[in-house]
Amino acid sequence: MTQIRRLAAISFLLALGSIITALSLPLLAPSLFVSAAQVEQVQKFFSNPETTNGQYNDGGHTNNWAVLVCASKFWFNYRHMANTLGMYRTVKRLGIPDSNIILMLADDAACNKRNRSPGYVWMDHDKSLDLYGESVEVDYRGYEVTVETVLRVLTGRVPPHTPQSKRLESDSRSNVFLYMTGHGGDEFLKFQDYEEISAFDLADAIEQMWEKRRYNELFFMIDTCQANTMYSKIYSPNVLATGSSEKDENSYSHGTDENLGVALSDRFTLEVLNYMESINKTSTKTMKDLFDSFDPAVIHSHPGVRTDLLHRSTDSIRITDFFGGVAQVELDHTSAGQGVQLTF
């Protein structure tokens, strides 16, 4: 009986040793199981993307997100809702899916009793393009649109019960487009006409995003009075920013509709959207091309651009890097018989 137990114990130890060897061998000698090129690809994907100067490597982005915020309520601010819906239509047309768009509308002009075209939102006088339509997915509406909500969405500190569709699930390989419009002033933007987000609040939120590796590059655009002051306090790397007007300068509306009794858009956003109509998913136009198209004589204010936080020039950044859903794919042609590897 003792001999049988001894043999059983030896058999168990031998089996255990075989299992440990099978599990550890790929870790100790990975070259026996995968090629050197495959090992390099895996190490590159999971390595820390930061360089010694605190900026991400030029490996590009693998996904795009957009956070679009209309901070104004009341019927007379119809144009702010139209601005935001115009941006929403543009990024969707260029390939960013609804799952990667956070749309915030502080009021619902489409269903307002004073809207003589119920369910519709227009940006042009001939009313040829409905910006609202049946495919609009509003993630935060009405009194959900607050300063706290915006900050929580950006930093990822949303309540546990928040649906996935209301979360910004970006990562260190994401390019994020943040657009805001409403009434503002020197270093602030009003929300719901009773609270404000300051330039310092926004700067600290973006810094939290950077620390949490929630973006690769971030493009901030704002259309409001004294808009350029809102990006003056940002201090995080890899941020590009533009605004509609300088300090002590207004941002002007455009296209008052006699039937609706309100302006249909703001001049700065309208100029951007008009330019974007010439852009498609394969466009090679750059952010410099977009910025060079700004005409103060048409906009009636002086748009600004901030580039000092970015580690590459605007003439090397395609517009679709922020407005589109174009991801970069690396093709690695390995040795014969091993096919092609894709790194996303």
C-alpha positions in Angstrom: 0.0 0.0 0.0 2.9 2.3 0.9 4.5 1.6 -2.5 1.3 2.5 -4.4 1.1 5.8 -2.5 4.7 6.5 -3.3 4.2 5.9 -7.0 1.0 8.0 -7.0 2.9 10.9 -5.4 5.7 10.6 -7.9 3.2 10.6 -10.7 1.5 13.7 -9.3 4.8 15.6 -9.0 5.8 14.7 -12.5 2.5 15.9 -13.8 2.7 19.1 -11.8 6.2 19.7 -13.1 5.0 19.2 -16.7 2.2 21.8 -16.2 4.6 24.3 -14.6 7.0 23.9 -17.5 4.3 24.2 -20.1 3.1 27.5 -18.4 6.5 29.0 -17.8 8.3 28.1 -21.0 6.5 30.6 -23.2 7.5 33.3 -20.7 11.1 32.2 -20.3 11.7 31.5 -23.9 9.1 33.3 -26.1 11.2 33.0 -29.2 10.3 29.3 -29.3 6.7 30.1 -29.8 6.5 33.5 -31.6 8.7 35.3 -34.0 10.8 38.3 -32.9 8.6 40.6 -35.0 5.5 39.4 -33.1 7.2 39.9 -29.8 8.2 43.5 -30.8 4.6 44.2 -31.9 3.2 43.1 -28.6 5.7 45.0 -26.6 5.1 48.1 -28.6 1.3 47.9 -28.1 1.5 47.5 -24.3 4.4 49.8 -23.6 4.0 53.1 -21.9 3.3 55.6 -24.8 5.0 58.5 -23.1 8.4 59.8 -24.0 10.9 61.5 -21.7 9.6 64.9 -22.5 6.1 64.0 -21.2 4.5 63.7 -24.7 3.2 60.7 -26.5 5.1 59.2 -29.3 4.2 59.9 -32.9 2.4 56.5 -33.1 -0.8 58.2 -34.0 -4.3 57.5 -32.6 -6.5 54.5 -33.0 -9.9 56.0 -32.2 -11.8 59.3 -32.2 -14.2 60.8 -29.7 -16.2 64.0 -29.8 -17.8 65.9 -26.8 -20.2 68.5 -28.1 -21.7 70.9 -25.6 -24.5 73.5 -26.1 -24.6 75.3 -22.7 -27.6 77.7 -23.4 -31.2 77.3 -22.8 -34.2 79.5 -23.9 -35.6 79.9 -27.4 -33.6 83.0 -28.3 -30.5 80.9 -28.0 -31.7 78.7 -30.9 -28.4 79.3 -32.7 -26.3 77.6 -30.0 -28.3 74.4 -30.4 -27.9 74.7 -34.2 -24.2 75.3 -33.8 -23.8 72.1 -31.8 -26.1 70.0 -34.0 -24.1 71.2 -37.0 -20.9 69.9 -35.5 -22.7 66.7 -34.6 -23.7 66.2 -38.2 -20.2 66.9 -39.4 -18.3 64.5 -37.2 -20.9 61.8 -37.9 -20.6 62.3 -41.7 -16.8 62.0 -41.4 -17.0 58.7 -39.6 -17.2 59.2 -35.8 -20.1 56.8 -34.7 -22.7 57.8 -32.2 -21.1 55.4 -29.7 -18.1 57.8 -29.7 -20.0 61.1 -29.5 -21.3 62.7 -26.3 -24.0 65.2 -27.3 -25.1 67.7 -24.7 -28.0 70.1 -25.5 -29.2 72.4 -22.7 -32.5 73.1 -24.4 -34.7 71.4 -27.0 -35.5 74.1 -29.6 -36.9 71.4 -31.9 -39.9 70.8 -29.6 -40.3 74.4 -28.4 -43.8 75.7 -28.7 -42.5 78.7 -30.6 -40.9 76.6 -33.3 -43.1 77.0 -36.4 -41.4 73.9 -37.8 -41.9 71.4 -34.9 -39.3 68.7 -34.7 -36.9 70.6 -37.0 -33.8 72.7 -36.4 -32.4 74.7 -39.3 -29.1 76.5 -39.9 -30.0 78.0 -43.3 -32.8 80.2 -44.6 -33.9 77.9 -47.3 -34.5 75.2 -44.7 -32.9 72.6 -46.9 -31.1 70.7 -44.2 -32.7 69.5 -41.0 -30.1 69.3 -38.3 -32.3 67.4 -35.8 -33.8 64.6 -37.8 -34.5 61.1 -36.7 -30.9 59.9 -36.2 -29.8 62.4 -33.5 -28.9 60.7 -30.3 -28.8 63.3 -27.4 -26.9 61.9 -24.4 -27.5 64.8 -22.0 -30.4 67.2 -22.4 -32.0 70.1 -20.5 -31.1 70.3 -16.8 -28.7 67.4 -17.2 -26.3 69.7 -18.9 -24.4 71.3 -16.0 -20.8 72.3 -15.3 -20.5 69.2 -13.0 -21.8 66.9 -15.7 -19.2 68.2 -18.3 -16.3 67.9 -15.8 -17.4 64.4 -14.8 -17.7 63.2 -18.4 -14.3 64.6 -19.3 -12.5 63.1 -16.3 -14.4 59.8 -16.3 -15.7 60.4 -12.7 -19.3 59.6 -13.6 -21.7 57.7 -11.2 -21.5 53.9 -11.4 -25.0 53.6 -12.8 -24.2 55.9 -15.8 -25.1 54.1 -19.1 -22.2 53.3 -21.4 -23.7 55.7 -24.0 -23.2 58.6 -21.6 -19.5 57.8 -20.9 -16.4 59.2 -22.6 -14.5 55.9 -22.8 -11.4 57.4 -24.4 -7.9 56.1 -23.8 -4.2 57.1 -24.4 -4.6 56.4 -28.1 -7.8 58.5 -28.5 -8.0 61.9 -30.3 -10.7 63.9 -28.6 -12.6 66.8 -30.1 -14.2 69.1 -27.5 -16.6 71.7 -28.8 -18.5 74.2 -26.6 -20.9 77.0 -27.5 -23.0 79.5 -25.5 -22.8 82.8 -23.8 -19.5 83.6 -22.2 -17.0 86.3 -21.1 -13.5 86.7 -19.9 -12.4 83.2 -18.9 -15.9 81.8 -18.4 -18.8 80.1 -20.2 -22.3 80.2 -18.8 -24.4 77.1 -18.3 -28.2 77.2 -18.2 -28.0 80.9 -17.4 -27.2 80.3 -13.7 -23.7 78.8 -13.4 -20.4 79.1 -15.1 -17.4 77.0 -16.1 -14.1 78.9 -15.8 -11.0 78.6 -17.8 -9.3 77.2 -14.7 -12.0 74.5 -14.3 -11.5 73.4 -17.9 -7.7 73.4 -17.7 -7.7 71.3 -14.6 -10.2 68.8 -16.2 -8.0 68.4 -19.2 -5.0 67.9 -17.0 -6.9 65.1 -15.2 -7.6 63.6 -18.6 -3.9 63.7 -19.4 -2.9 62.1 -16.1 -5.5 59.4 -16.5 -4.3 58.8 -20.1 -7.7 59.7 -21.6 -6.4 61.2 -24.8 -3.6 61.1 -27.2 -4.3 64.6 -28.6 -7.2 66.9 -27.7 -8.7 69.7 -29.9 -10.7 72.3 -28.1 -13.0 74.6 -30.1 -15.2 77.2 -28.5 -17.7 79.8 -29.9 -18.7 82.5 -27.4 -17.8 86.1 -26.6 -14.2 86.4 -25.6 -13.8 82.8 -26.5 -10.0 82.8 -26.7 -9.7 83.4 -23.0 -11.2 80.0 -22.3 -8.1 78.2 -23.5 -5.6 80.6 -22.0 -5.2 78.5 -18.8 -4.7 75.1 -20.3 -1.3 73.6 -19.4 -1.5 70.0 -20.4 0.5 68.5 -23.3 -0.8 67.6 -26.7 -3.7 70.1 -26.8 -4.7 72.3 -29.8 -7.2 75.0 -29.3 -9.2 77.6 -31.2 -11.8 80.2 -30.3 -14.1 82.6 -32.1 -13.1 85.9 -30.5 -10.4 87.7 -28.6 -10.6 89.2 -25.1 -13.1 92.1 -24.9 -14.5 91.1 -28.2 -18.0 89.7 -29.0 -18.8 86.6 -31.0 -21.6 87.4 -33.5 -24.7 85.6 -34.7 -25.7 85.2 -38.3 -28.8 84.7 -40.3 -31.9 85.9 -38.4 -35.0 84.1 -39.6 -38.2 86.2 -39.8 -40.5 83.3 -39.3 -38.7 81.9 -36.3 -37.7 85.3 -34.9 -34.2 84.1 -33.9 -30.7 83.9 -35.4 -30.0 80.5 -37.0 -26.2 80.2 -36.2 -23.1 82.0 -35.0 -20.7 83.3 -37.6 -17.6 81.5 -36.5 -19.2 78.1 -36.3 -21.0 78.6 -39.6 -17.7 79.4 -41.3 -16.1 76.3 -39.8 -19.1 74.1 -40.9 -19.1 75.6 -44.4 -15.4 74.8 -44.8 -16.0 71.3 -43.5 -18.5 70.6 -46.3 -15.5 70.3 -48.6 -13.9 67.7 -46.4 -14.5 63.9 -46.8 -13.1 60.9 -45.0 -10.0 60.7 -47.2 -9.2 64.4 -47.3 -5.6 65.4 -46.9 -6.5 69.0 -45.7 -4.8 70.0 -42.5 -5.7 71.9 -39.4 -3.5 74.7 -40.7 -5.7 74.8 -43.8 -8.8 75.2 -41.6 -7.2 77.9 -39.5 -6.0 79.8 -42.5 -9.6 79.9 -43.8 -10.8 82.0 -40.9 -11.7 85.5 -42.2 -12.2 88.1 -39.5 -14.1 90.3 -42.1 -16.7 87.5 -42.4 -16.7 86.4 -38.9 -16.8 90.0 -37.5 -14.3 88.9 -34.7 -10.7 87.7 -34.5 -10.5 83.9 -34.0 -7.5 82.7 -32.2 -5.4 79.5 -32.3 -3.2 78.1 -29.6 -0.5 75.6 -30.7 2.3 75.8 -28.1 1.1 72.7 -26.2 1.2 70.6 -29.3 4.4 68.6 -30.2 3.7 68.7 -34.0 2.9 71.5 -36.4 -0.7 72.1 -37.6 0.3 71.6 -41.2 1.1 67.9 -40.4 -2.3 67.3 -38.7 -5.1 66.2 -40.9 -8.5 67.7 -40.2 -9.9 64.1 -40.0 -7.5 63.4 -37.1 -10.1 65.2 -34.9 -13.3 65.5 -37.0 -13.2 62.1 -38.5 -13.3 58.4 -37.5 -10.1 57.6 -39.4 -7.8 55.3 -37.5 -4.2 54.6 -38.3 -3.2 51.0 -39.1 0.3 49.7 -39.2 1.0 46.9 -41.6 3.9 44.7 -40.6 5.0 42.3 -43.3 6.7 39.6 -41.4 8.8 36.8 -42.8 7.4 34.4 -45.3 4.5 32.2 -44.2 3.6 34.4 -41.2 1.3 36.7 -43.1 0.5 40.3 -42.2 0.1 41.7 -38.7 -2.2 44.6 -38.0 -1.5 47.0 -35.1 -4.5 49.1 -34.1 
